[in-house]
Amino acid sequence: MDPYKIIGFIVIIYAGFLFMWTNSKPHFVWNNFKVKFMRKKFGDDAAEKILYGLSVLIAIIGVIMVII
């Protein structure tokens, strides 16, 4: 199997975890330094939308890596 396909599958799985973590907002992720800084800078709703958008973008990149 091509290494790009394996990396693509891993990226898709990571995007799924990011989507689930954004949806459930566990304490260890939501109070992480980077997420806490983003929440303080943009607000809770905007940070949540940014993380959802980031997970979709990462999933699209993973699908492209698997297809190519």
PQR file of N, CA, C, O and H, with PARSE charges and radii, in Angstrom:
ATOM      1  N   MET A   1       0.842  -1.174   0.000 -0.4000 1.5000
ATOM      2  CA  MET A   1       0.000   0.000   0.000 -0.0000 2.0000
ATOM      3  C   MET A   1       0.895   1.248   0.000  0.5500 1.7000
ATOM      4  O   MET A   1       1.948   1.279   0.637 -0.5500 1.4000
ATOM      5  N   ASP A   2       0.459   2.240  -0.711 -0.4000 1.5000
ATOM      6  CA  ASP A   2       1.201   3.489  -0.852 -0.0000 2.0000
ATOM      7  C   ASP A   2       1.245   4.252   0.490  0.5500 1.7000
ATOM      8  O   ASP A   2       0.237   4.312   1.194 -0.5500 1.4000
ATOM      9  H   ASP A   2      -0.397   2.215  -1.228  0.4000 1.0000
ATOM     10  N   PRO A   3       2.388   4.825   0.840 -0.5600 1.5000
ATOM     11  CA  PRO A   3       2.471   5.553   2.119  0.2800 2.0000
ATOM     12  C   PRO A   3       1.501   6.731   2.208  0.5500 1.7000
ATOM     13  O   PRO A   3       1.021   7.053   3.295 -0.5500 1.4000
ATOM     14  N   TYR A   4       1.205   7.380   1.071 -0.4000 1.5000
ATOM     15  CA  TYR A   4       0.257   8.497   1.104 -0.0000 2.0000
ATOM     16  C   TYR A   4      -1.144   8.029   1.486  0.5500 1.7000
ATOM     17  O   TYR A   4      -1.881   8.758   2.152 -0.5500 1.4000
ATOM     18  H   TYR A   4       1.594   7.118   0.188  0.4000 1.0000
ATOM     19  N   LYS A   5      -1.517   6.823   1.071 -0.4000 1.5000
ATOM     20  CA  LYS A   5      -2.833   6.297   1.439 -0.0000 2.0000
ATOM     21  C   LYS A   5      -2.896   5.996   2.932  0.5500 1.7000
ATOM     22  O   LYS A   5      -3.909   6.260   3.580 -0.5500 1.4000
ATOM     23  H   LYS A   5      -0.919   6.231   0.530  0.4000 1.0000
ATOM     24  N   ILE A   6      -1.817   5.447   3.474 -0.4000 1.5000
ATOM     25  CA  ILE A   6      -1.786   5.157   4.918 -0.0000 2.0000
ATOM     26  C   ILE A   6      -1.853   6.458   5.713  0.5500 1.7000
ATOM     27  O   ILE A   6      -2.615   6.563   6.674 -0.5500 1.4000
ATOM     28  H   ILE A   6      -0.994   5.233   2.947  0.4000 1.0000
ATOM     29  N   ILE A   7      -1.058   7.444   5.313 -0.4000 1.5000
ATOM     30  CA  ILE A   7      -1.088   8.742   5.992 -0.0000 2.0000
ATOM     31  C   ILE A   7      -2.462   9.388   5.831  0.5500 1.7000
ATOM     32  O   ILE A   7      -2.957  10.024   6.762 -0.5500 1.4000
ATOM     33  H   ILE A   7      -0.439   7.359   4.532  0.4000 1.0000
ATOM     34  N   GLY A   8      -3.086   9.231   4.655 -0.4000 1.5000
ATOM     35  CA  GLY A   8      -4.423   9.763   4.417 -0.0000 2.0000
ATOM     36  C   GLY A   8      -5.453   9.160   5.362  0.5500 1.7000
ATOM     37  O   GLY A   8      -6.301   9.875   5.896 -0.5500 1.4000
ATOM     38  H   GLY A   8      -2.684   8.714   3.899  0.4000 1.0000
ATOM     39  N   PHE A   9      -5.382   7.836   5.571 -0.4000 1.5000
ATOM     40  CA  PHE A   9      -6.304   7.190   6.512 -0.0000 2.0000
ATOM     41  C   PHE A   9      -6.080   7.695   7.932  0.5500 1.7000
ATOM     42  O   PHE A   9      -7.039   7.922   8.671 -0.5500 1.4000
ATOM     43  H   PHE A   9      -4.694   7.256   5.137  0.4000 1.0000
ATOM     44  N   ILE A  10      -4.827   7.871   8.314 -0.4000 1.5000
ATOM     45  CA  ILE A  10      -4.521   8.382   9.655 -0.0000 2.0000
ATOM     46  C   ILE A  10      -5.046   9.805   9.809  0.5500 1.7000
ATOM     47  O   ILE A  10      -5.570  10.162  10.864 -0.5500 1.4000
ATOM     48  H   ILE A  10      -4.048   7.687   7.714  0.4000 1.0000
ATOM     49  N   VAL A  11      -4.909  10.621   8.763 -0.4000 1.5000
ATOM     50  CA  VAL A  11      -5.405  12.001   8.801 -0.0000 2.0000
ATOM     51  C   VAL A  11      -6.931  12.019   8.913  0.5500 1.7000
ATOM     52  O   VAL A  11      -7.489  12.845   9.635 -0.5500 1.4000
ATOM     53  H   VAL A  11      -4.483  10.332   7.906  0.4000 1.0000
ATOM     54  N   ILE A  12      -7.599  11.123   8.211 -0.4000 1.5000
ATOM     55  CA  ILE A  12      -9.065  11.044   8.291 -0.0000 2.0000
ATOM     56  C   ILE A  12      -9.495  10.640   9.705  0.5500 1.7000
ATOM     57  O   ILE A  12     -10.458  11.191  10.238 -0.5500 1.4000
ATOM     58  H   ILE A  12      -7.146  10.452   7.624  0.4000 1.0000
ATOM     59  N   ILE A  13      -8.799   9.696  10.305 -0.4000 1.5000
ATOM     60  CA  ILE A  13      -9.117   9.280  11.671 -0.0000 2.0000
ATOM     61  C   ILE A  13      -8.888  10.437  12.643  0.5500 1.7000
ATOM     62  O   ILE A  13      -9.688  10.651  13.553 -0.5500 1.4000
ATOM     63  H   ILE A  13      -8.017   9.248   9.872  0.4000 1.0000
ATOM     64  N   TYR A  14      -7.790  11.185  12.452 -0.4000 1.5000
ATOM     65  CA  TYR A  14      -7.524  12.346  13.296 -0.0000 2.0000
ATOM     66  C   TYR A  14      -8.629  13.392  13.150  0.5500 1.7000
ATOM     67  O   TYR A  14      -9.050  13.993  14.138 -0.5500 1.4000
ATOM     68  H   TYR A  14      -7.140  11.011  11.712  0.4000 1.0000
ATOM     69  N   ALA A  15      -9.096  13.609  11.930 -0.4000 1.5000
ATOM     70  CA  ALA A  15     -10.182  14.568  11.714 -0.0000 2.0000
ATOM     71  C   ALA A  15     -11.453  14.119  12.434  0.5500 1.7000
ATOM     72  O   ALA A  15     -12.189  14.942  12.978 -0.5500 1.4000
ATOM     73  H   ALA A  15      -8.754  13.120  11.127  0.4000 1.0000
ATOM     74  N   GLY A  16     -11.703  12.820  12.435 -0.4000 1.5000
ATOM     75  CA  GLY A  16     -12.859  12.299  13.167 -0.0000 2.0000
ATOM     76  C   GLY A  16     -12.742  12.526  14.665  0.5500 1.7000
ATOM     77  O   GLY A  16     -13.711  12.907  15.322 -0.5500 1.4000
ATOM     78  H   GLY A  16     -11.105  12.151  11.994  0.4000 1.0000
ATOM     79  N   PHE A  17     -11.536  12.287  15.210 -0.4000 1.5000
ATOM     80  CA  PHE A  17     -11.324  12.556  16.632 -0.0000 2.0000
ATOM     81  C   PHE A  17     -11.466  14.038  16.950  0.5500 1.7000
ATOM     82  O   PHE A  17     -12.059  14.402  17.965 -0.5500 1.4000
ATOM     83  H   PHE A  17     -10.749  11.978  14.677  0.4000 1.0000
ATOM     84  N   LEU A  18     -10.928  14.888  16.093 -0.4000 1.5000
ATOM     85  CA  LEU A  18     -11.049  16.331  16.313 -0.0000 2.0000
ATOM     86  C   LEU A  18     -12.518  16.751  16.294  0.5500 1.7000
ATOM     87  O   LEU A  18     -12.934  17.578  17.106 -0.5500 1.4000
ATOM     88  H   LEU A  18     -10.446  14.591  15.268  0.4000 1.0000
ATOM     89  N   PHE A  19     -13.303  16.194  15.380 -0.4000 1.5000
ATOM     90  CA  PHE A  19     -14.731  16.512  15.315 -0.0000 2.0000
ATOM     91  C   PHE A  19     -15.438  16.038  16.583  0.5500 1.7000
ATOM     92  O   PHE A  19     -16.257  16.761  17.150 -0.5500 1.4000
ATOM     93  H   PHE A  19     -12.965  15.522  14.720  0.4000 1.0000
ATOM     94  N   MET A  20     -15.115  14.810  17.029 -0.4000 1.5000
ATOM     95  CA  MET A  20     -15.753  14.286  18.241 -0.0000 2.0000
ATOM     96  C   MET A  20     -15.364  15.102  19.469  0.5500 1.7000
ATOM     97  O   MET A  20     -16.211  15.392  20.313 -0.5500 1.4000
ATOM     98  H   MET A  20     -14.450  14.223  16.568  0.4000 1.0000
ATOM     99  N   TRP A  21     -14.074  15.480  19.577 -0.4000 1.5000
ATOM    100  CA  TRP A  21     -13.624  16.271  20.716 -0.0000 2.0000
ATOM    101  C   TRP A  21     -14.263  17.650  20.718  0.5500 1.7000
ATOM    102  O   TRP A  21     -14.591  18.182  21.779 -0.5500 1.4000
ATOM    103  H   TRP A  21     -13.385  15.244  18.891  0.4000 1.0000
ATOM    104  N   THR A  22     -14.442  18.233  19.538 -0.4000 1.5000
ATOM    105  CA  THR A  22     -15.090  19.539  19.481 -0.0000 2.0000
ATOM    106  C   THR A  22     -16.560  19.414  19.863  0.5500 1.7000
ATOM    107  O   THR A  22     -17.117  20.299  20.513 -0.5500 1.4000
ATOM    108  H   THR A  22     -14.176  17.801  18.676  0.4000 1.0000
ATOM    109  N   ASN A  23     -17.175  18.329  19.463 -0.4000 1.5000
ATOM    110  CA  ASN A  23     -18.592  18.134  19.748 -0.0000 2.0000
ATOM    111  C   ASN A  23     -18.841  17.855  21.230  0.5500 1.7000
ATOM    112  O   ASN A  23     -19.805  18.369  21.797 -0.5500 1.4000
ATOM    113  H   ASN A  23     -16.723  17.610  18.936  0.4000 1.0000
ATOM    114  N   SER A  24     -17.991  17.054  21.861 -0.4000 1.5000
ATOM    115  CA  SER A  24     -18.236  16.680  23.254 -0.0000 2.0000
ATOM    116  C   SER A  24     -17.550  17.607  24.263  0.5500 1.7000
ATOM    117  O   SER A  24     -17.929  17.626  25.434 -0.5500 1.4000
ATOM    118  H   SER A  24     -17.208  16.636  21.399  0.4000 1.0000
ATOM    119  N   LYS A  25     -16.554  18.369  23.828 -0.4000 1.5000
ATOM    120  CA  LYS A  25     -15.817  19.333  24.659 -0.0000 2.0000
ATOM    121  C   LYS A  25     -15.310  18.721  25.967  0.5500 1.7000
ATOM    122  O   LYS A  25     -15.689  19.181  27.044 -0.5500 1.4000
ATOM    123  H   LYS A  25     -16.246  18.354  22.877  0.4000 1.0000
ATOM    124  N   PRO A  26     -14.455  17.687  25.893 -0.5600 1.5000
ATOM    125  CA  PRO A  26     -13.909  17.145  27.135  0.2800 2.0000
ATOM    126  C   PRO A  26     -12.961  18.145  27.792  0.5500 1.7000
ATOM    127  O   PRO A  26     -12.389  19.012  27.131 -0.5500 1.4000
ATOM    128  N   HIS A  27     -12.814  18.007  29.075 -0.4000 1.5000
ATOM    129  CA  HIS A  27     -12.043  18.971  29.875 -0.0000 2.0000
ATOM    130  C   HIS A  27     -10.580  19.022  29.441  0.5500 1.7000
ATOM    131  O   HIS A  27      -9.997  20.105  29.372 -0.5500 1.4000
ATOM    132  H   HIS A  27     -13.279  17.302  29.612  0.4000 1.0000
ATOM    133  N   PHE A  28      -9.969  17.851  29.143 -0.4000 1.5000
ATOM    134  CA  PHE A  28      -8.544  17.841  28.828 -0.0000 2.0000
ATOM    135  C   PHE A  28      -8.240  18.468  27.474  0.5500 1.7000
ATOM    136  O   PHE A  28      -7.107  18.890  27.241 -0.5500 1.4000
ATOM    137  H   PHE A  28     -10.442  16.972  29.198  0.4000 1.0000
ATOM    138  N   VAL A  29      -9.214  18.542  26.578 -0.4000 1.5000
ATOM    139  CA  VAL A  29      -8.996  19.183  25.279 -0.0000 2.0000
ATOM    140  C   VAL A  29      -9.457  20.634  25.326  0.5500 1.7000
ATOM    141  O   VAL A  29      -8.757  21.526  24.846 -0.5500 1.4000
ATOM    142  H   VAL A  29     -10.134  18.200  26.768  0.4000 1.0000
ATOM    143  N   TRP A  30     -10.608  20.866  25.890 -0.4000 1.5000
ATOM    144  CA  TRP A  30     -11.205  22.206  25.851 -0.0000 2.0000
ATOM    145  C   TRP A  30     -10.424  23.197  26.708  0.5500 1.7000
ATOM    146  O   TRP A  30     -10.477  24.400  26.452 -0.5500 1.4000
ATOM    147  H   TRP A  30     -11.176  20.141  26.279  0.4000 1.0000
ATOM    148  N   ASN A  31      -9.697  22.715  27.723 -0.4000 1.5000
ATOM    149  CA  ASN A  31      -8.880  23.594  28.547 -0.0000 2.0000
ATOM    150  C   ASN A  31      -7.394  23.468  28.226  0.5500 1.7000
ATOM    151  O   ASN A  31      -6.547  23.878  29.020 -0.5500 1.4000
ATOM    152  H   ASN A  31      -9.654  21.738  27.931  0.4000 1.0000
ATOM    153  N   ASN A  32      -7.078  22.904  27.067 -0.4000 1.5000
ATOM    154  CA  ASN A  32      -5.710  22.853  26.583 -0.0000 2.0000
ATOM    155  C   ASN A  32      -5.226  24.281  26.340  0.5500 1.7000
ATOM    156  O   ASN A  32      -6.036  25.167  26.069 -0.5500 1.4000
ATOM    157  H   ASN A  32      -7.766  22.570  26.422  0.4000 1.0000
ATOM    158  N   PHE A  33      -3.917  24.515  26.434 -0.4000 1.5000
ATOM    159  CA  PHE A  33      -3.376  25.861  26.298 -0.0000 2.0000
ATOM    160  C   PHE A  33      -3.761  26.503  24.970  0.5500 1.7000
ATOM    161  O   PHE A  33      -4.188  27.658  24.939 -0.5500 1.4000
ATOM    162  H   PHE A  33      -3.259  23.795  26.654  0.4000 1.0000
ATOM    163  N   LYS A  34      -3.613  25.762  23.874 -0.4000 1.5000
ATOM    164  CA  LYS A  34      -3.887  26.336  22.555 -0.0000 2.0000
ATOM    165  C   LYS A  34      -5.369  26.624  22.373  0.5500 1.7000
ATOM    166  O   LYS A  34      -5.738  27.670  21.839 -0.5500 1.4000
ATOM    167  H   LYS A  34      -3.266  24.824  23.900  0.4000 1.0000
ATOM    168  N   VAL A  35      -6.219  25.706  22.811 -0.4000 1.5000
ATOM    169  CA  VAL A  35      -7.665  25.905  22.666 -0.0000 2.0000
ATOM    170  C   VAL A  35      -8.138  27.000  23.614  0.5500 1.7000
ATOM    171  O   VAL A  35      -9.007  27.797  23.261 -0.5500 1.4000
ATOM    172  H   VAL A  35      -5.920  24.856  23.244  0.4000 1.0000
ATOM    173  N   LYS A  36      -7.573  27.042  24.807 -0.4000 1.5000
ATOM    174  CA  LYS A  36      -7.949  28.087  25.762 -0.0000 2.0000
ATOM    175  C   LYS A  36      -7.567  29.468  25.231  0.5500 1.7000
ATOM    176  O   LYS A  36      -8.324  30.427  25.383 -0.5500 1.4000
ATOM    177  H   LYS A  36      -6.867  26.395  25.094  0.4000 1.0000
ATOM    178  N   PHE A  37      -6.378  29.567  24.603 -0.4000 1.5000
ATOM    179  CA  PHE A  37      -5.955  30.833  24.000 -0.0000 2.0000
ATOM    180  C   PHE A  37      -6.909  31.225  22.866  0.5500 1.7000
ATOM    181  O   PHE A  37      -7.284  32.392  22.748 -0.5500 1.4000
ATOM    182  H   PHE A  37      -5.763  28.788  24.480  0.4000 1.0000
ATOM    183  N   MET A  38      -7.300  30.256  22.034 -0.4000 1.5000
ATOM    184  CA  MET A  38      -8.211  30.535  20.932 -0.0000 2.0000
ATOM    185  C   MET A  38      -9.588  30.948  21.464  0.5500 1.7000
ATOM    186  O   MET A  38     -10.224  31.845  20.911 -0.5500 1.4000
ATOM    187  H   MET A  38      -6.995  29.309  22.130  0.4000 1.0000
ATOM    188  N   ARG A  39     -10.048  30.293  22.540 -0.4000 1.5000
ATOM    189  CA  ARG A  39     -11.335  30.673  23.131 -0.0000 2.0000
ATOM    190  C   ARG A  39     -11.290  32.075  23.707  0.5500 1.7000
ATOM    191  O   ARG A  39     -12.257  32.829  23.596 -0.5500 1.4000
ATOM    192  H   ARG A  39      -9.532  29.564  22.990  0.4000 1.0000
ATOM    193  N   LYS A  40     -10.165  32.429  24.325 -0.4000 1.5000
ATOM    194  CA  LYS A  40     -10.026  33.759  24.904 -0.0000 2.0000
ATOM    195  C   LYS A  40      -9.927  34.815  23.802  0.5500 1.7000
ATOM    196  O   LYS A  40     -10.471  35.911  23.944 -0.5500 1.4000
ATOM    197  H   LYS A  40      -9.380  31.816  24.415  0.4000 1.0000
ATOM    198  N   LYS A  41      -9.244  34.496  22.720 -0.4000 1.5000
ATOM    199  CA  LYS A  41      -9.016  35.457  21.638 -0.0000 2.0000
ATOM    200  C   LYS A  41     -10.282  35.667  20.796  0.5500 1.7000
ATOM    201  O   LYS A  41     -10.620  36.807  20.477 -0.5500 1.4000
ATOM    202  H   LYS A  41      -8.803  33.606  22.605  0.4000 1.0000
ATOM    203  N   PHE A  42     -10.988  34.587  20.432 -0.4000 1.5000
ATOM    204  CA  PHE A  42     -12.122  34.675  19.509 -0.0000 2.0000
ATOM    205  C   PHE A  42     -13.480  34.481  20.168  0.5500 1.7000
ATOM    206  O   PHE A  42     -14.497  34.861  19.588 -0.5500 1.4000
ATOM    207  H   PHE A  42     -10.714  33.661  20.691  0.4000 1.0000
ATOM    208  N   GLY A  43     -13.523  33.906  21.353 -0.4000 1.5000
ATOM    209  CA  GLY A  43     -14.793  33.580  22.001 -0.0000 2.0000
ATOM    210  C   GLY A  43     -15.099  32.102  21.842  0.5500 1.7000
ATOM    211  O   GLY A  43     -14.533  31.429  20.982 -0.5500 1.4000
ATOM    212  H   GLY A  43     -12.697  33.598  21.824  0.4000 1.0000
ATOM    213  N   ASP A  44     -15.995  31.606  22.675 -0.4000 1.5000
ATOM    214  CA  ASP A  44     -16.294  30.169  22.672 -0.0000 2.0000
ATOM    215  C   ASP A  44     -16.947  29.705  21.374  0.5500 1.7000
ATOM    216  O   ASP A  44     -16.562  28.675  20.820 -0.5500 1.4000
ATOM    217  H   ASP A  44     -16.455  32.153  23.374  0.4000 1.0000
ATOM    218  N   ASP A  45     -17.925  30.451  20.889 -0.4000 1.5000
ATOM    219  CA  ASP A  45     -18.640  30.031  19.673 -0.0000 2.0000
ATOM    220  C   ASP A  45     -17.731  30.047  18.456  0.5500 1.7000
ATOM    221  O   ASP A  45     -17.763  29.122  17.645 -0.5500 1.4000
ATOM    222  H   ASP A  45     -18.238  31.287  21.339  0.4000 1.0000
ATOM    223  N   ALA A  46     -16.926  31.082  18.322 -0.4000 1.5000
ATOM    224  CA  ALA A  46     -16.033  31.173  17.164 -0.0000 2.0000
ATOM    225  C   ALA A  46     -14.957  30.094  17.221  0.5500 1.7000
ATOM    226  O   ALA A  46     -14.596  29.531  16.188 -0.5500 1.4000
ATOM    227  H   ALA A  46     -16.900  31.834  18.981  0.4000 1.0000
ATOM    228  N   ALA A  47     -14.442  29.800  18.411 -0.4000 1.5000
ATOM    229  CA  ALA A  47     -13.438  28.754  18.548 -0.0000 2.0000
ATOM    230  C   ALA A  47     -14.018  27.395  18.167  0.5500 1.7000
ATOM    231  O   ALA A  47     -13.354  26.579  17.528 -0.5500 1.4000
ATOM    232  H   ALA A  47     -14.736  30.258  19.250  0.4000 1.0000
ATOM    233  N   GLU A  48     -15.264  27.166  18.569 -0.4000 1.5000
ATOM    234  CA  GLU A  48     -15.925  25.911  18.212 -0.0000 2.0000
ATOM    235  C   GLU A  48     -16.109  25.813  16.697  0.5500 1.7000
ATOM    236  O   GLU A  48     -15.877  24.752  16.117 -0.5500 1.4000
ATOM    237  H   GLU A  48     -15.803  27.828  19.089  0.4000 1.0000
ATOM    238  N   LYS A  49     -16.518  26.894  16.057 -0.4000 1.5000
ATOM    239  CA  LYS A  49     -16.690  26.886  14.605 -0.0000 2.0000
ATOM    240  C   LYS A  49     -15.356  26.706  13.884  0.5500 1.7000
ATOM    241  O   LYS A  49     -15.284  26.019  12.865 -0.5500 1.4000
ATOM    242  H   LYS A  49     -16.707  27.755  16.528  0.4000 1.0000
ATOM    243  N   ILE A  50     -14.308  27.321  14.411 -0.4000 1.5000
ATOM    244  CA  ILE A  50     -12.984  27.159  13.810 -0.0000 2.0000
ATOM    245  C   ILE A  50     -12.529  25.707  13.898  0.5500 1.7000
ATOM    246  O   ILE A  50     -11.978  25.172  12.935 -0.5500 1.4000
ATOM    247  H   ILE A  50     -14.366  27.879  15.239  0.4000 1.0000
ATOM    248  N   LEU A  51     -12.752  25.065  15.039 -0.4000 1.5000
ATOM    249  CA  LEU A  51     -12.346  23.667  15.190 -0.0000 2.0000
ATOM    250  C   LEU A  51     -13.173  22.741  14.308  0.5500 1.7000
ATOM    251  O   LEU A  51     -12.643  21.773  13.762 -0.5500 1.4000
ATOM    252  H   LEU A  51     -13.200  25.499  15.821  0.4000 1.0000
ATOM    253  N   TYR A  52     -14.483  23.027  14.159 -0.4000 1.5000
ATOM    254  CA  TYR A  52     -15.290  22.236  13.230 -0.0000 2.0000
ATOM    255  C   TYR A  52     -14.786  22.406  11.797  0.5500 1.7000
ATOM    256  O   TYR A  52     -14.652  21.429  11.060 -0.5500 1.4000
ATOM    257  H   TYR A  52     -14.914  23.813  14.602  0.4000 1.0000
ATOM    258  N   GLY A  53     -14.510  23.640  11.412 -0.4000 1.5000
ATOM    259  CA  GLY A  53     -14.000  23.894  10.064 -0.0000 2.0000
ATOM    260  C   GLY A  53     -12.653  23.245   9.840  0.5500 1.7000
ATOM    261  O   GLY A  53     -12.385  22.719   8.760 -0.5500 1.4000
ATOM    262  H   GLY A  53     -14.619  24.433  12.010  0.4000 1.0000
ATOM    263  N   LEU A  54     -11.798  23.276  10.856 -0.4000 1.5000
ATOM    264  CA  LEU A  54     -10.495  22.646  10.749 -0.0000 2.0000
ATOM    265  C   LEU A  54     -10.620  21.135  10.592  0.5500 1.7000
ATOM    266  O   LEU A  54      -9.871  20.530   9.825 -0.5500 1.4000
ATOM    267  H   LEU A  54     -12.016  23.704  11.734  0.4000 1.0000
ATOM    268  N   SER A  55     -11.553  20.523  11.305 -0.4000 1.5000
ATOM    269  CA  SER A  55     -11.729  19.075  11.177 -0.0000 2.0000
ATOM    270  C   SER A  55     -12.247  18.708   9.795  0.5500 1.7000
ATOM    271  O   SER A  55     -11.838  17.688   9.240 -0.5500 1.4000
ATOM    272  H   SER A  55     -12.162  21.015  11.928  0.4000 1.0000
ATOM    273  N   VAL A  56     -13.137  19.515   9.227 -0.4000 1.5000
ATOM    274  CA  VAL A  56     -13.626  19.243   7.876 -0.0000 2.0000
ATOM    275  C   VAL A  56     -12.503  19.417   6.856  0.5500 1.7000
ATOM    276  O   VAL A  56     -12.364  18.605   5.942 -0.5500 1.4000
ATOM    277  H   VAL A  56     -13.468  20.344   9.678  0.4000 1.0000
ATOM    278  N   LEU A  57     -11.707  20.467   7.006 -0.4000 1.5000
ATOM    279  CA  LEU A  57     -10.587  20.704   6.098 -0.0000 2.0000
ATOM    280  C   LEU A  57      -9.572  19.567   6.168  0.5500 1.7000
ATOM    281  O   LEU A  57      -9.076  19.120   5.134 -0.5500 1.4000
ATOM    282  H   LEU A  57     -11.820  21.127   7.749  0.4000 1.0000
ATOM    283  N   ILE A  58      -9.264  19.100   7.356 -0.4000 1.5000
ATOM    284  CA  ILE A  58      -8.322  17.988   7.519 -0.0000 2.0000
ATOM    285  C   ILE A  58      -8.893  16.707   6.907  0.5500 1.7000
ATOM    286  O   ILE A  58      -8.157  15.934   6.294 -0.5500 1.4000
ATOM    287  H   ILE A  58      -9.667  19.463   8.196  0.4000 1.0000
ATOM    288  N   ALA A  59     -10.198  16.478   7.069 -0.4000 1.5000
ATOM    289  CA  ALA A  59     -10.815  15.299   6.465 -0.0000 2.0000
ATOM    290  C   ALA A  59     -10.757  15.364   4.943  0.5500 1.7000
ATOM    291  O   ALA A  59     -10.507  14.347   4.296 -0.5500 1.4000
ATOM    292  H   ALA A  59     -10.796  17.106   7.567  0.4000 1.0000
ATOM    293  N   ILE A  60     -10.979  16.523   4.367 -0.4000 1.5000
ATOM    294  CA  ILE A  60     -10.897  16.675   2.914 -0.0000 2.0000
ATOM    295  C   ILE A  60      -9.481  16.406   2.430  0.5500 1.7000
ATOM    296  O   ILE A  60      -9.299  15.739   1.410 -0.5500 1.4000
ATOM    297  H   ILE A  60     -11.181  17.349   4.893  0.4000 1.0000
ATOM    298  N   ILE A  61      -8.475  16.908   3.136 -0.4000 1.5000
ATOM    299  CA  ILE A  61      -7.091  16.641   2.762 -0.0000 2.0000
ATOM    300  C   ILE A  61      -6.788  15.153   2.844  0.5500 1.7000
ATOM    301  O   ILE A  61      -6.093  14.614   1.983 -0.5500 1.4000
ATOM    302  H   ILE A  61      -8.623  17.449   3.964  0.4000 1.0000
ATOM    303  N   GLY A  62      -7.303  14.480   3.877 -0.4000 1.5000
ATOM    304  CA  GLY A  62      -7.105  13.032   4.008 -0.0000 2.0000
ATOM    305  C   GLY A  62      -7.755  12.258   2.879  0.5500 1.7000
ATOM    306  O   GLY A  62      -7.172  11.302   2.369 -0.5500 1.4000
ATOM    307  H   GLY A  62      -7.867  14.918   4.577  0.4000 1.0000
ATOM    308  N   VAL A  63      -8.954  12.657   2.482 -0.4000 1.5000
ATOM    309  CA  VAL A  63      -9.638  11.976   1.383 -0.0000 2.0000
ATOM    310  C   VAL A  63      -8.872  12.180   0.073  0.5500 1.7000
ATOM    311  O   VAL A  63      -8.750  11.253  -0.727 -0.5500 1.4000
ATOM    312  H   VAL A  63      -9.428  13.434   2.897  0.4000 1.0000
ATOM    313  N   ILE A  64      -8.362  13.378  -0.142 -0.4000 1.5000
ATOM    314  CA  ILE A  64      -7.573  13.641  -1.345 -0.0000 2.0000
ATOM    315  C   ILE A  64      -6.303  12.791  -1.343  0.5500 1.7000
ATOM    316  O   ILE A  64      -5.900  12.279  -2.387 -0.5500 1.4000
ATOM    317  H   ILE A  64      -8.461  14.132   0.508  0.4000 1.0000
ATOM    318  N   MET A  65      -5.675  12.639  -0.186 -0.4000 1.5000
ATOM    319  CA  MET A  65      -4.475  11.814  -0.105 -0.0000 2.0000
ATOM    320  C   MET A  65      -4.787  10.348  -0.393  0.5500 1.7000
ATOM    321  O   MET A  65      -3.967   9.656  -0.996 -0.5500 1.4000
ATOM    322  H   MET A  65      -6.002  13.055   0.662  0.4000 1.0000
ATOM    323  N   VAL A  66      -5.941   9.868   0.020 -0.4000 1.5000
ATOM    324  CA  VAL A  66      -6.307   8.483  -0.236 -0.0000 2.0000
ATOM    325  C   VAL A  66      -6.642   8.258  -1.708  0.5500 1.7000
ATOM    326  O   VAL A  66      -6.306   7.219  -2.275 -0.5500 1.4000
ATOM    327  H   VAL A  66      -6.607  10.431   0.510  0.4000 1.0000
ATOM    328  N   ILE A  67      -7.303   9.231  -2.318 -0.4000 1.5000
ATOM    329  CA  ILE A  67      -7.701   9.087  -3.723 -0.0000 2.0000
ATOM    330  C   ILE A  67      -6.493   9.132  -4.647  0.5500 1.7000
ATOM    331  O   ILE A  67      -6.391   8.344  -5.588 -0.5500 1.4000
ATOM    332  H   ILE A  67      -7.577  10.076  -1.857  0.4000 1.0000
ATOM    333  N   ILE A  68      -5.584  10.052  -4.377 -0.4000 1.5000
ATOM    334  CA  ILE A  68      -4.426  10.218  -5.275 -0.0000 2.0000
ATOM    335  C   ILE A  68      -3.401   9.188  -4.997  0.5500 1.7000
ATOM    336  O   ILE A  68      -2.357   9.165  -5.649 -0.5500 1.4000
ATOM    337  H   ILE A  68      -5.667  10.692  -3.613  0.4000 1.0000
TER
END
